[in-house]
Amino acid sequence: MYRNVPTGVGSHRRDLTLSAMALRRVLEHGARWAVQEGFGRREDLDVVEEGGCLPGADPDRVSDRACERGHTQLGTLGSGNHFAELQYVAEVYDARVAAAFGLFKDQVTIMIHSGSRGLGHQVCQEHLREMVDASRRHGIELPDRQLCCAPIRSPEGRAYLAAMAAAANFAFANRQVMGHWVRESVASALGVAPDRTGITVVYDVCHNIAKFETFTVKGRTRELCVHRKGATRAYPPGHPQTPAAYREVGQPVLIPGDMGRYSYVLVGTERALGETFGSACHGAGRRMSRSQAKRSARGRSLLDEMHARGVEVMAAGMATVAEEMPEAYKDVADVVRVVDAAGLARRVAQLRPIGVIKG
């Protein structure tokens, strides 16, 4: 996995550099482009949020600089809190739902967390500057510059949503390509063909994006622009946007923890629709800043500490390992317990890491 999935800032694979036309198709079609090009299987898309492609994407709204950053980065993990983990199912809390998701005790799993890489970051930075001006023109008072905004139907709002959808499609394609290379990695390690590995996609869920979705508010059915920042979708059984394979039990909700403890699979609930616009949290959340974590890591051998826990770590640089050490994060078990008790999503399984690759 570490050889096949490039990690770190500016990482790329020489055998996948996109032409301008190919990148445009990625921005328009997302994970569908990846499958058409042989990266994965058609059935993967059945369990990807929005089928792996957000509507309304306009590549013309993505700057040349953003495209320049993105054309070599498809299929790469990046750095920071992004990871690819080899895990196993340590606990099953709901056997019926776990079976519907294809999960069982002691099963080996792989979880990938990554997004739109340098392309998406560039889109964000450029539109952030435009939105600061737009907020002023539209008379919107900002408690913080990072909360700059504009009306959805304004020129600035429409331009941003079109560019954001294109970046989200890049992220869908990015994870799809990495998933394909993970399959190939496991196949190589086991000495079997990729289609004999038994690896199937459980779910690919978005976070940190805005989407148009339909909800009932004060008795009225309305189309809303729902922005899940640090949050992920948690749709219940029977919801038309829940993948057909899971409609009877509800949508999988993935909440990763830190690289030394555990992550969780949950399932969406009806209560989340009324309480949180069908949303749950996206992860454990930090309890130390990155600089604090680096200071705390001085003089320690984090790789040896992780090995003692039974977790092998490979990374492009030790700075990221220090920033992402387990105690830098809240205990995700506590976070998940609150989510479950609040009825926003129910626990299905706990996944424990065996091997981790970081940027």
C-alpha positions in Angstrom: 0.0 0.0 0.0 2.8 2.4 0.9 4.5 1.8 -2.4 1.3 2.0 -4.5 -0.5 4.9 -2.8 1.6 8.1 -2.9 1.7 10.0 0.4 2.9 13.4 1.6 2.7 17.0 0.4 2.9 17.2 -3.4 3.0 13.4 -3.8 2.1 11.9 -7.2 2.4 8.7 -9.3 4.3 9.1 -12.5 2.0 6.7 -14.3 -1.1 8.9 -13.7 -0.7 12.4 -14.9 -3.9 13.9 -16.3 -4.1 15.9 -19.5 -6.2 19.0 -19.4 -9.1 17.2 -21.1 -8.9 14.2 -18.8 -8.8 16.5 -15.7 -11.9 18.3 -17.0 -13.7 14.9 -17.3 -12.7 14.1 -13.7 -14.1 17.4 -12.5 -17.4 16.7 -14.4 -17.8 13.0 -13.6 -15.9 12.2 -10.5 -15.7 8.5 -9.5 -17.6 7.5 -12.6 -14.6 8.7 -14.7 -12.3 6.5 -12.6 -14.4 3.4 -13.1 -14.7 4.0 -16.8 -10.9 4.2 -17.0 -10.5 0.9 -15.2 -10.0 2.0 -11.6 -12.4 -0.2 -9.8 -15.7 -1.7 -10.6 -19.1 -0.4 -11.7 -20.7 -1.8 -8.5 -18.4 0.4 -6.3 -20.5 3.4 -7.4 -23.7 1.9 -6.0 -22.4 2.6 -2.5 -20.7 6.0 -3.0 -22.6 9.0 -1.8 -24.3 10.7 -4.8 -23.0 7.9 -7.0 -19.6 9.5 -6.8 -20.6 12.6 -8.8 -22.1 15.9 -7.6 -24.4 17.6 -10.1 -23.7 21.2 -11.1 -19.9 21.0 -11.4 -18.4 23.5 -13.8 -14.7 22.9 -14.6 -14.6 26.5 -16.1 -15.0 27.8 -12.5 -11.8 26.0 -11.5 -8.7 28.2 -12.0 -5.7 27.3 -14.1 -3.6 27.3 -10.9 -6.0 24.8 -9.2 -5.8 22.5 -12.3 -2.0 22.8 -12.3 -1.9 21.6 -8.7 -4.4 18.8 -9.4 -3.3 17.2 -12.6 -0.6 15.0 -11.0 -2.3 14.4 -7.6 -5.2 12.0 -8.5 -4.8 8.8 -6.5 -2.7 10.4 -3.7 -3.3 10.5 0.0 -1.7 13.8 0.9 -0.6 14.7 4.4 -2.1 16.0 7.7 -4.9 13.9 9.0 -5.3 11.9 5.8 -4.6 8.2 6.1 -5.0 4.7 4.7 -5.4 2.1 7.4 -5.4 -1.7 7.5 -7.9 -2.5 10.3 -9.9 -5.4 11.7 -13.4 -5.6 13.1 -12.8 -5.8 16.9 -16.4 -5.4 18.1 -19.9 -5.9 16.5 -22.7 -4.0 18.3 -25.5 -4.7 15.8 -25.1 -8.1 14.0 -28.1 -7.5 11.6 -26.8 -4.1 10.3 -23.2 -5.3 10.3 -24.2 -8.3 8.1 -26.1 -5.9 5.8 -22.8 -3.9 5.5 -20.8 -7.1 4.9 -19.0 -6.8 8.2 -18.2 -9.5 10.7 -16.0 -10.1 13.8 -12.2 -10.3 13.1 -12.7 -9.3 9.4 -9.8 -7.3 7.9 -10.9 -3.9 6.6 -9.3 -0.9 5.0 -10.3 2.7 5.6 -9.2 5.6 3.5 -9.5 9.3 4.4 -8.5 11.8 1.7 -10.1 14.5 -0.4 -9.5 16.9 -3.3 -5.8 17.6 -2.4 -4.1 20.7 -3.7 -6.8 21.4 -6.3 -9.6 21.7 -3.7 -7.4 23.8 -1.4 -6.7 26.2 -4.2 -10.4 26.4 -5.0 -11.1 27.2 -1.4 -8.5 29.9 -1.1 -9.5 31.7 -4.3 -13.2 31.7 -3.5 -12.5 32.7 0.1 -11.0 36.0 -1.2 -14.0 36.6 -3.4 -16.5 35.8 -0.6 -14.9 38.3 1.7 -15.7 41.1 -0.8 -19.1 39.6 -1.5 -20.0 39.6 2.2 -19.2 43.3 2.4 -21.2 44.1 -0.7 -24.3 42.1 0.5 -24.1 43.7 4.0 -23.3 40.5 5.8 -21.4 41.1 9.1 -18.7 38.5 9.7 -17.8 37.3 13.2 -14.7 35.7 11.6 -13.2 36.2 8.1 -13.2 32.4 7.6 -17.1 32.5 7.8 -17.4 34.8 4.8 -20.4 34.0 2.6 -22.7 35.2 -0.1 -26.4 34.5 -1.0 -26.7 31.2 -2.9 -28.2 32.7 -6.0 -25.7 35.6 -6.2 -23.0 35.4 -8.9 -20.4 34.6 -6.2 -22.6 32.0 -4.6 -23.3 30.2 -7.9 -19.6 30.3 -9.0 -18.4 28.9 -5.7 -21.0 26.0 -5.6 -20.0 25.1 -9.2 -16.3 25.1 -8.4 -16.9 23.3 -5.1 -18.8 20.5 -6.8 -16.0 20.1 -9.3 -13.5 19.8 -6.4 -15.7 17.3 -4.7 -15.8 15.2 -7.9 -12.0 15.2 -7.9 -12.1 13.9 -4.3 -14.5 11.1 -5.3 -12.3 10.1 -8.2 -9.2 10.4 -5.9 -10.6 7.9 -3.4 -11.8 5.6 -6.1 -8.4 5.4 -7.7 -6.7 4.8 -4.3 -9.2 2.1 -3.5 -8.3 0.4 -6.7 -4.6 0.6 -5.9 -5.3 -0.8 -2.4 -7.0 -3.8 -4.1 -4.0 -4.3 -6.3 -1.7 -4.0 -3.2 -3.6 -6.7 -1.3 -3.7 -8.9 -4.4 0.0 -8.6 -4.8 0.7 -9.4 -1.1 -1.6 -12.5 -1.2 -0.5 -13.6 -4.7 -4.0 -13.6 -6.1 -5.8 -11.7 -8.8 -7.4 -8.4 -7.7 -10.9 -9.8 -8.2 -10.1 -12.6 -5.8 -9.2 -10.4 -2.8 -12.8 -10.2 -1.5 -12.4 -6.4 -1.2 -15.7 -4.6 -1.7 -16.6 -1.0 -0.9 -18.8 -0.6 2.1 -19.4 3.1 1.7 -17.7 6.4 0.5 -19.1 9.4 2.4 -18.5 13.1 1.9 -17.6 15.7 4.5 -16.8 19.4 4.4 -19.1 20.1 1.4 -22.4 21.8 0.7 -25.2 20.0 -1.1 -28.8 20.7 -2.0 -31.1 18.3 -0.1 -34.8 18.1 0.8 -36.0 18.3 4.4 -39.2 19.1 6.3 -38.9 22.3 8.2 -41.8 23.5 10.4 -44.2 21.3 8.4 -42.9 22.5 5.0 -40.9 20.4 2.6 -38.0 22.6 1.4 -34.9 22.3 -0.6 -32.0 23.4 1.5 -28.3 24.0 0.9 -26.8 21.8 3.7 -23.2 22.5 4.6 -21.6 19.7 6.6 -18.3 21.1 7.9 -16.6 18.5 10.1 -19.8 16.5 9.6 -21.0 13.6 7.5 -24.4 12.4 6.3 -26.5 10.0 8.4 -29.6 9.1 6.5 -32.1 6.5 8.0 -33.7 3.3 6.7 -36.1 3.9 3.9 -34.7 7.3 2.8 -34.6 7.5 -1.0 -30.9 8.8 -0.9 -29.8 5.8 1.1 -28.1 3.3 -1.2 -30.5 0.6 -2.3 -28.3 -2.1 -0.8 -28.7 -0.5 2.6 -32.2 1.0 2.4 -33.7 -1.5 4.8 -31.2 -0.8 7.6 -29.9 2.8 6.9 -26.8 4.5 5.5 -23.4 3.6 6.9 -21.8 6.4 8.9 -18.0 6.3 9.2 -16.4 8.1 12.2 -12.6 7.6 12.2 -10.6 8.0 15.4 -6.8 8.2 15.8 -4.2 5.9 14.4 -3.5 4.1 17.7 -7.0 3.2 19.0 -10.1 2.6 16.9 -12.6 3.9 14.3 -16.3 3.2 14.1 -19.0 2.3 11.7 -22.5 3.5 12.6 -25.8 3.6 10.8 -28.1 6.7 10.2 -31.3 7.2 12.0 -34.7 8.9 11.6 -33.9 11.2 14.5 -31.0 12.7 12.7 -33.3 14.0 10.0 -35.2 16.1 12.5 -32.4 17.1 14.8 -29.3 17.6 12.5 -30.5 17.7 8.9 -29.5 14.1 8.6 -25.9 14.6 9.9 -23.4 13.1 12.3 -19.9 14.1 13.3 -17.0 13.3 11.0 -14.3 12.3 13.5 -13.0 12.4 17.0 -11.7 16.0 16.8 -8.3 17.3 18.1 -7.5 18.0 21.7 -4.0 19.3 20.8 -2.9 21.7 18.1 -0.4 20.4 15.7 2.4 22.5 17.2 1.4 21.2 20.7 1.6 17.7 19.5 5.0 18.2 18.0 6.3 19.6 21.2 4.8 16.6 23.1 6.5 14.2 20.7 10.1 15.5 21.3 12.4 12.8 22.5 9.9 10.0 21.9 10.0 7.1 19.4 6.4 7.2 18.2 7.0 4.4 15.7 8.2 2.2 18.5 5.3 3.2 20.7 2.8 2.4 17.9 4.6 -1.0 17.3 4.2 -1.8 21.0 0.4 -1.2 20.5 0.4 -3.7 17.6 0.2 -1.0 14.9 2.8 -0.6 12.2 3.1 3.0 10.8 4.8 4.1 7.6 4.9 7.8 6.7 6.5 10.2 4.3 7.8 12.3 7.3 8.0 12.1 11.1 6.5 15.5 11.5 3.1 14.3 10.4 3.3 11.2 12.7 4.0 13.6 15.6 1.1 15.9 14.6 -1.2 12.8 14.4 -0.1 10.9 17.5 -3.1 9.3 19.3 -3.1 11.6 22.3 -3.5 14.6 20.0 -7.1 13.5 19.5 -10.1 13.0 21.7 -11.0 9.4 22.4 -13.4 8.7 19.6 -15.2 6.1 21.7 -16.5 8.9 23.9 -17.6 10.9 20.9 -19.4 8.0 19.4 -21.1 7.2 22.7 -22.6 10.7 22.6 -23.7 10.4 19.0 -25.3 7.0 19.8 -27.0 8.2 23.0 -28.4 11.3 21.2 -29.9 9.0 18.6 -28.2 10.6 15.6 -26.5 7.4 14.5 -26.3 3.9 16.1 -23.1 2.0 16.7 -22.6 -1.0 14.4 -18.9 -2.0 14.6 -15.6 -0.9 16.0 -12.5 -1.1 13.8 -9.0 -1.3 15.3 -5.8 -0.4 13.3 -3.1 -2.9 12.3 -1.1 -0.9 9.8 -1.3 2.9 9.0 0.2 4.9 6.1 0.4 8.7 6.5 1.8 11.6 4.5 
